[in-house]
Amino acid sequence: MPSSSTIRLQIEAVLASRFPSALTQAPMMIRPIVPTGVMEVDALLEGGFPAGAITELAGPECSGKTSLALSFLARITRTGSVGAWIDVSNVLHPESAAAAGVVLDRLLWVRCGATAGQVRTPDTYRFALPEKYMVPATPMKGLHGGGCGGHPRKEVKGLAESVGGLLRTQSITPRCAEPQRRERIEYATVVPPLLPPALPARLCSQPVKPWPRIEQALRVTDLLLQAGGFSAVVLDLGSIVPEFASRIPLASWFRYRAAAERAQVSLVALTQHSCAKSSAELLLRFLPSNARDDEKTVFTGMEYHMEVERRRFTQFSSNVVPLRKPPLRATGASWHSQTAWAGAR
């Protein structure tokens, strides 16, 4: 009686011509690499972020995810390509992005949940003073010939009355020699009103949960990936707690993975906890950052540390498999940022 493995081989041989895609192993694709602009990270990742795949940067807030993403976009926009930043919580600072080297003319900034009054135009970046501050004040003739007010005696004349008015109570204070009548203070009893029943979520004017903004960000990401024309798309979910970000369906991430591979777009997701799961080709875990101690009284920058938690495909330089066990690769990288006022070090 043939074994189960023999029967399996016979079935696969019969069905190979009818269902080749289901029984044929997909070849491993060597993806192009896009540098991030941080030498320590590029050396650890052997070039940078993979193109046409999802790269997830997971870690707490202020851990260096946004700095690395801005450095990556700066490298993309400097080469003439176009990038997109989908800001779910509307926290991106364009001045900081420009200081990091991002060409803002080649960056699409999508502000989820922002109203028309919150959108700043180029004219609002200028400092405009009211007209009354532009009219010079009328000079006053004073002791020194103008602008210094009147005589000091006239200025101090009403000081005693003013201080007395501040210390005086609303009622007339009796004299010390007169008998003072003690007034009885009656406290009113206030009955707290009954709390109204909880209103349904559809009647709340300002929803507490960020579902509308997350849904808008997911739709915009899908549109940008399907439309094409972008070399990098950053989905900023760094300010969304894992309680809400982890509820994004895995089918959405799988659809993003297929669309990014088809359009050769580098999709970078900033999260506090891993959400893309197996759809992400590269998962980088960021640890809490620390302030640099170069100076005791001046803030000079931050120190970041990152570790490679998962990588789907490891690219080798050749197809030859060595007999000896290869040496362990480094899984972490550390780098630091420097403030503009710190100067050259």
Contacts in CASP RR format, 6 or more apart in sequence:
PFRMAT RR
TARGET T0000
AUTHOR 0000-0000-0000
METHOD contacts of the structure
MODEL  1
MPSSSTIRLQIEAVLASRFPSALTQAPMMIRPIVPTGVMEVDALLEGGFP
AGAITELAGPECSGKTSLALSFLARITRTGSVGAWIDVSNVLHPESAAAA
GVVLDRLLWVRCGATAGQVRTPDTYRFALPEKYMVPATPMKGLHGGGCGG
HPRKEVKGLAESVGGLLRTQSITPRCAEPQRRERIEYATVVPPLLPPALP
ARLCSQPVKPWPRIEQALRVTDLLLQAGGFSAVVLDLGSIVPEFASRIPL
ASWFRYRAAAERAQVSLVALTQHSCAKSSAELLLRFLPSNARDDEKTVFT
GMEYHMEVERRRFTQFSSNVVPLRKPPLRATGASWHSQTAWAGAR
2 10 0 8 1.000
12 23 0 8 1.000
15 23 0 8 1.000
16 23 0 8 1.000
16 24 0 8 1.000
28 313 0 8 1.000
29 313 0 8 1.000
30 315 0 8 1.000
31 50 0 8 1.000
31 51 0 8 1.000
31 52 0 8 1.000
31 53 0 8 1.000
31 281 0 8 1.000
31 313 0 8 1.000
32 50 0 8 1.000
32 51 0 8 1.000
32 264 0 8 1.000
33 45 0 8 1.000
33 46 0 8 1.000
33 47 0 8 1.000
33 48 0 8 1.000
33 49 0 8 1.000
33 50 0 8 1.000
33 51 0 8 1.000
34 48 0 8 1.000
34 49 0 8 1.000
34 50 0 8 1.000
34 51 0 8 1.000
34 72 0 8 1.000
34 75 0 8 1.000
34 76 0 8 1.000
34 231 0 8 1.000
34 232 0 8 1.000
34 266 0 8 1.000
35 42 0 8 1.000
35 47 0 8 1.000
35 48 0 8 1.000
35 75 0 8 1.000
36 42 0 8 1.000
36 45 0 8 1.000
36 48 0 8 1.000
36 49 0 8 1.000
36 68 0 8 1.000
36 71 0 8 1.000
36 72 0 8 1.000
36 75 0 8 1.000
37 71 0 8 1.000
37 72 0 8 1.000
37 74 0 8 1.000
37 75 0 8 1.000
38 68 0 8 1.000
38 71 0 8 1.000
38 335 0 8 1.000
39 335 0 8 1.000
40 333 0 8 1.000
40 334 0 8 1.000
40 335 0 8 1.000
41 48 0 8 1.000
41 68 0 8 1.000
41 306 0 8 1.000
41 333 0 8 1.000
41 335 0 8 1.000
42 48 0 8 1.000
43 333 0 8 1.000
44 306 0 8 1.000
44 308 0 8 1.000
44 330 0 8 1.000
44 331 0 8 1.000
44 332 0 8 1.000
44 333 0 8 1.000
45 282 0 8 1.000
45 308 0 8 1.000
46 315 0 8 1.000
49 55 0 8 1.000
49 72 0 8 1.000
49 266 0 8 1.000
49 268 0 8 1.000
49 282 0 8 1.000
50 266 0 8 1.000
50 281 0 8 1.000
50 282 0 8 1.000
51 231 0 8 1.000
51 264 0 8 1.000
51 265 0 8 1.000
51 266 0 8 1.000
52 260 0 8 1.000
52 261 0 8 1.000
52 263 0 8 1.000
52 264 0 8 1.000
52 265 0 8 1.000
52 266 0 8 1.000
52 267 0 8 1.000
53 257 0 8 1.000
53 260 0 8 1.000
53 261 0 8 1.000
53 266 0 8 1.000
53 267 0 8 1.000
53 280 0 8 1.000
53 281 0 8 1.000
53 282 0 8 1.000
54 253 0 8 1.000
54 256 0 8 1.000
54 257 0 8 1.000
54 260 0 8 1.000
54 267 0 8 1.000
54 268 0 8 1.000
54 269 0 8 1.000
54 276 0 8 1.000
54 279 0 8 1.000
54 280 0 8 1.000
54 281 0 8 1.000
54 282 0 8 1.000
55 266 0 8 1.000
55 267 0 8 1.000
55 268 0 8 1.000
55 269 0 8 1.000
55 280 0 8 1.000
55 281 0 8 1.000
55 282 0 8 1.000
55 283 0 8 1.000
55 284 0 8 1.000
56 268 0 8 1.000
56 269 0 8 1.000
56 271 0 8 1.000
56 274 0 8 1.000
56 275 0 8 1.000
56 276 0 8 1.000
56 280 0 8 1.000
56 282 0 8 1.000
56 283 0 8 1.000
56 284 0 8 1.000
57 65 0 8 1.000
57 68 0 8 1.000
57 69 0 8 1.000
57 268 0 8 1.000
57 269 0 8 1.000
57 270 0 8 1.000
57 271 0 8 1.000
57 284 0 8 1.000
57 286 0 8 1.000
58 65 0 8 1.000
58 271 0 8 1.000
58 272 0 8 1.000
58 273 0 8 1.000
58 274 0 8 1.000
58 283 0 8 1.000
58 284 0 8 1.000
58 285 0 8 1.000
58 286 0 8 1.000
58 309 0 8 1.000
59 65 0 8 1.000
59 271 0 8 1.000
59 272 0 8 1.000
59 273 0 8 1.000
59 285 0 8 1.000
59 286 0 8 1.000
59 287 0 8 1.000
60 272 0 8 1.000
60 286 0 8 1.000
60 288 0 8 1.000
61 238 0 8 1.000
61 239 0 8 1.000
61 272 0 8 1.000
62 288 0 8 1.000
62 289 0 8 1.000
62 302 0 8 1.000
63 286 0 8 1.000
63 287 0 8 1.000
63 288 0 8 1.000
63 289 0 8 1.000
63 304 0 8 1.000
64 286 0 8 1.000
64 289 0 8 1.000
64 302 0 8 1.000
64 304 0 8 1.000
64 306 0 8 1.000
64 337 0 8 1.000
65 238 0 8 1.000
65 270 0 8 1.000
65 286 0 8 1.000
66 236 0 8 1.000
66 270 0 8 1.000
67 100 0 8 1.000
67 304 0 8 1.000
67 337 0 8 1.000
68 304 0 8 1.000
68 306 0 8 1.000
69 234 0 8 1.000
69 236 0 8 1.000
69 268 0 8 1.000
69 270 0 8 1.000
70 96 0 8 1.000
70 97 0 8 1.000
70 100 0 8 1.000
70 101 0 8 1.000
70 102 0 8 1.000
71 100 0 8 1.000
72 232 0 8 1.000
72 234 0 8 1.000
72 266 0 8 1.000
72 268 0 8 1.000
73 83 0 8 1.000
73 85 0 8 1.000
73 97 0 8 1.000
73 102 0 8 1.000
73 107 0 8 1.000
73 232 0 8 1.000
73 234 0 8 1.000
74 100 0 8 1.000
74 101 0 8 1.000
74 102 0 8 1.000
74 103 0 8 1.000
76 83 0 8 1.000
76 231 0 8 1.000
76 232 0 8 1.000
76 266 0 8 1.000
77 83 0 8 1.000
77 101 0 8 1.000
77 102 0 8 1.000
77 103 0 8 1.000
77 106 0 8 1.000
77 107 0 8 1.000
78 101 0 8 1.000
78 103 0 8 1.000
80 103 0 8 1.000
80 106 0 8 1.000
81 106 0 8 1.000
81 230 0 8 1.000
81 231 0 8 1.000
81 232 0 8 1.000
82 106 0 8 1.000
82 107 0 8 1.000
82 108 0 8 1.000
82 229 0 8 1.000
82 230 0 8 1.000
82 231 0 8 1.000
83 106 0 8 1.000
83 107 0 8 1.000
83 108 0 8 1.000
83 230 0 8 1.000
83 231 0 8 1.000
83 232 0 8 1.000
83 233 0 8 1.000
83 234 0 8 1.000
84 107 0 8 1.000
84 108 0 8 1.000
84 109 0 8 1.000
84 110 0 8 1.000
84 224 0 8 1.000
84 230 0 8 1.000
84 232 0 8 1.000
84 233 0 8 1.000
84 234 0 8 1.000
85 92 0 8 1.000
85 97 0 8 1.000
85 107 0 8 1.000
85 108 0 8 1.000
85 109 0 8 1.000
85 110 0 8 1.000
85 234 0 8 1.000
85 236 0 8 1.000
86 110 0 8 1.000
86 112 0 8 1.000
86 217 0 8 1.000
86 220 0 8 1.000
86 221 0 8 1.000
86 224 0 8 1.000
86 233 0 8 1.000
86 234 0 8 1.000
86 235 0 8 1.000
86 236 0 8 1.000
87 109 0 8 1.000
87 110 0 8 1.000
87 111 0 8 1.000
87 112 0 8 1.000
87 236 0 8 1.000
88 112 0 8 1.000
88 210 0 8 1.000
88 213 0 8 1.000
88 214 0 8 1.000
88 217 0 8 1.000
88 235 0 8 1.000
88 236 0 8 1.000
88 237 0 8 1.000
88 238 0 8 1.000
88 239 0 8 1.000
88 240 0 8 1.000
89 112 0 8 1.000
89 210 0 8 1.000
89 213 0 8 1.000
89 236 0 8 1.000
89 238 0 8 1.000
89 239 0 8 1.000
89 240 0 8 1.000
90 111 0 8 1.000
90 112 0 8 1.000
90 113 0 8 1.000
90 114 0 8 1.000
90 118 0 8 1.000
91 236 0 8 1.000
91 239 0 8 1.000
92 109 0 8 1.000
92 111 0 8 1.000
92 236 0 8 1.000
94 104 0 8 1.000
94 109 0 8 1.000
97 104 0 8 1.000
97 107 0 8 1.000
98 104 0 8 1.000
99 340 0 8 1.000
108 224 0 8 1.000
108 230 0 8 1.000
110 217 0 8 1.000
110 220 0 8 1.000
111 118 0 8 1.000
111 119 0 8 1.000
112 213 0 8 1.000
112 214 0 8 1.000
112 216 0 8 1.000
112 217 0 8 1.000
112 220 0 8 1.000
113 212 0 8 1.000
113 213 0 8 1.000
113 216 0 8 1.000
139 146 0 8 1.000
139 147 0 8 1.000
140 146 0 8 1.000
140 147 0 8 1.000
140 148 0 8 1.000
140 149 0 8 1.000
140 150 0 8 1.000
141 149 0 8 1.000
141 150 0 8 1.000
142 148 0 8 1.000
142 149 0 8 1.000
142 150 0 8 1.000
142 151 0 8 1.000
143 149 0 8 1.000
143 150 0 8 1.000
143 151 0 8 1.000
143 152 0 8 1.000
149 155 0 8 1.000
174 180 0 8 1.000
201 207 0 8 1.000
209 244 0 8 1.000
210 240 0 8 1.000
210 244 0 8 1.000
211 244 0 8 1.000
214 237 0 8 1.000
214 240 0 8 1.000
214 244 0 8 1.000
214 245 0 8 1.000
214 248 0 8 1.000
217 235 0 8 1.000
217 237 0 8 1.000
218 248 0 8 1.000
218 252 0 8 1.000
221 233 0 8 1.000
221 235 0 8 1.000
221 256 0 8 1.000
221 267 0 8 1.000
222 252 0 8 1.000
222 255 0 8 1.000
222 256 0 8 1.000
222 259 0 8 1.000
224 230 0 8 1.000
224 233 0 8 1.000
224 265 0 8 1.000
225 233 0 8 1.000
225 256 0 8 1.000
225 259 0 8 1.000
225 260 0 8 1.000
225 263 0 8 1.000
225 265 0 8 1.000
225 267 0 8 1.000
226 259 0 8 1.000
226 263 0 8 1.000
228 263 0 8 1.000
228 265 0 8 1.000
229 263 0 8 1.000
229 265 0 8 1.000
230 263 0 8 1.000
230 265 0 8 1.000
231 265 0 8 1.000
231 266 0 8 1.000
232 265 0 8 1.000
232 266 0 8 1.000
232 267 0 8 1.000
232 268 0 8 1.000
233 260 0 8 1.000
233 265 0 8 1.000
233 266 0 8 1.000
233 267 0 8 1.000
233 268 0 8 1.000
234 268 0 8 1.000
234 269 0 8 1.000
234 270 0 8 1.000
235 267 0 8 1.000
235 268 0 8 1.000
235 269 0 8 1.000
235 270 0 8 1.000
236 270 0 8 1.000
237 245 0 8 1.000
237 269 0 8 1.000
237 270 0 8 1.000
237 271 0 8 1.000
237 272 0 8 1.000
237 275 0 8 1.000
238 245 0 8 1.000
238 270 0 8 1.000
238 271 0 8 1.000
238 272 0 8 1.000
240 271 0 8 1.000
240 272 0 8 1.000
241 272 0 8 1.000
242 271 0 8 1.000
242 272 0 8 1.000
242 273 0 8 1.000
242 275 0 8 1.000
245 271 0 8 1.000
245 272 0 8 1.000
245 273 0 8 1.000
245 275 0 8 1.000
246 273 0 8 1.000
246 275 0 8 1.000
248 275 0 8 1.000
250 277 0 8 1.000
250 279 0 8 1.000
253 275 0 8 1.000
253 276 0 8 1.000
253 277 0 8 1.000
253 279 0 8 1.000
253 280 0 8 1.000
254 279 0 8 1.000
256 267 0 8 1.000
256 276 0 8 1.000
256 279 0 8 1.000
257 276 0 8 1.000
257 279 0 8 1.000
257 280 0 8 1.000
257 281 0 8 1.000
259 265 0 8 1.000
260 266 0 8 1.000
260 267 0 8 1.000
269 275 0 8 1.000
269 276 0 8 1.000
269 280 0 8 1.000
274 280 0 8 1.000
274 283 0 8 1.000
274 309 0 8 1.000
276 283 0 8 1.000
278 312 0 8 1.000
280 310 0 8 1.000
280 312 0 8 1.000
281 311 0 8 1.000
281 312 0 8 1.000
281 313 0 8 1.000
282 308 0 8 1.000
282 310 0 8 1.000
282 311 0 8 1.000
282 312 0 8 1.000
283 308 0 8 1.000
283 309 0 8 1.000
283 310 0 8 1.000
283 311 0 8 1.000
284 306 0 8 1.000
284 307 0 8 1.000
284 308 0 8 1.000
284 309 0 8 1.000
285 306 0 8 1.000
285 307 0 8 1.000
285 308 0 8 1.000
285 309 0 8 1.000
286 304 0 8 1.000
286 305 0 8 1.000
286 306 0 8 1.000
287 304 0 8 1.000
287 305 0 8 1.000
287 306 0 8 1.000
287 307 0 8 1.000
289 302 0 8 1.000
289 303 0 8 1.000
289 304 0 8 1.000
289 305 0 8 1.000
290 302 0 8 1.000
290 303 0 8 1.000
291 299 0 8 1.000
291 301 0 8 1.000
291 302 0 8 1.000
291 303 0 8 1.000
292 300 0 8 1.000
292 301 0 8 1.000
292 302 0 8 1.000
292 303 0 8 1.000
292 336 0 8 1.000
294 300 0 8 1.000
294 342 0 8 1.000
294 345 0 8 1.000
295 342 0 8 1.000
298 341 0 8 1.000
298 342 0 8 1.000
299 339 0 8 1.000
300 338 0 8 1.000
300 339 0 8 1.000
300 342 0 8 1.000
300 345 0 8 1.000
301 336 0 8 1.000
301 337 0 8 1.000
301 338 0 8 1.000
301 339 0 8 1.000
301 342 0 8 1.000
302 336 0 8 1.000
302 337 0 8 1.000
303 334 0 8 1.000
303 335 0 8 1.000
303 336 0 8 1.000
304 334 0 8 1.000
304 335 0 8 1.000
304 336 0 8 1.000
304 337 0 8 1.000
305 332 0 8 1.000
305 333 0 8 1.000
305 334 0 8 1.000
306 332 0 8 1.000
306 333 0 8 1.000
306 334 0 8 1.000
307 331 0 8 1.000
307 332 0 8 1.000
307 333 0 8 1.000
308 331 0 8 1.000
308 332 0 8 1.000
338 345 0 8 1.000
END
